Amino acid sequence: MKASPVVLALWASAASAAWTPSHQHNSAKRADSCGQYDTINVGSFKLYNNMWGKDSGSGSQCVALDSGDGSSSPAAWHATWSWSGGDGKVKSYPNFEARPENKKVSDLPNIQSTWKWSYKGDNIVGDVAYDIFTSSSAGGNAEYEIMIWTAALGGAGPISASGSPIDNPTVGGKTWKLFKGTNAATTVFSFVAPSEIQDYSGNLAEFFTYLTEKQSFPASQYYLSIGAGTEPFTGQNAVFTTSAYTISI
């Protein structure tokens, strides 16, 4: 990929791999989980301490569920982290994850989600984003990654072949900067909000409607995973807090 003036995000590859967490916990407020791939069961969803890129730098990260399940009641959760080294490389993606089973993009015209979040810490470089993977077969290898950045922090930027947006679409009543690039065999589309959206509400399927109509995205693709979380690059004493998250599939 071609570097741009902003820091380039790297693909959270563990999201498309077989889901083999080292620990699992039931949905209830618990002590922080700090293992590389720890998960917490939250109803039909997972709170995932995905530190897929930790070896590109040094540091630590933990996640914990505070309340709710994201479906019958909003989920509240937080992640704490400190990462240094490996400038420009994503270290992790702590996220609240859904895995629609055997559902094509064309099968789900309505994926309503709400998300209220906040951040504090020192010298944070990272993003806050939905991260969605799809494949031409149910449970197959990821072929597309669709990111919806509600925030770009400290100069973080998405994967991009040119370093410039390919379009400025309006989706869900908001205008986004759309970037396109590749990561190995995966085509990556990133919708980046021009300013932070700390209280998001919308239909995630509308992004796929746009991609199908304007960017030749195949609606026959199957959903693999839909995550909502943060990608840290570097920073210290960071606390990422989701105070309310819901998703309806």
Secondary structure, DSSP 4 states (H G I P E B T S, - for coil): ----SSEEP---GGGGS----S----SS--S-B-STT-EEEETTEEEEEE-TTGGGSEEEEEEEEEE--SSSS-EEEEEEEEEESSTT----EEEEEE--SS-BGGG-S--EEEEEEEEEEEEEEEEEEEEEEEESSTT----EEEEEEEEEETTEE---SSSS-SB--EETTEE-EEEEEEETTEEEEEEE-SS--SEEEEETHHHHHHHHHHS---TTPEEEEEEEEEEEEEEEEEEEEEEEEEEE-
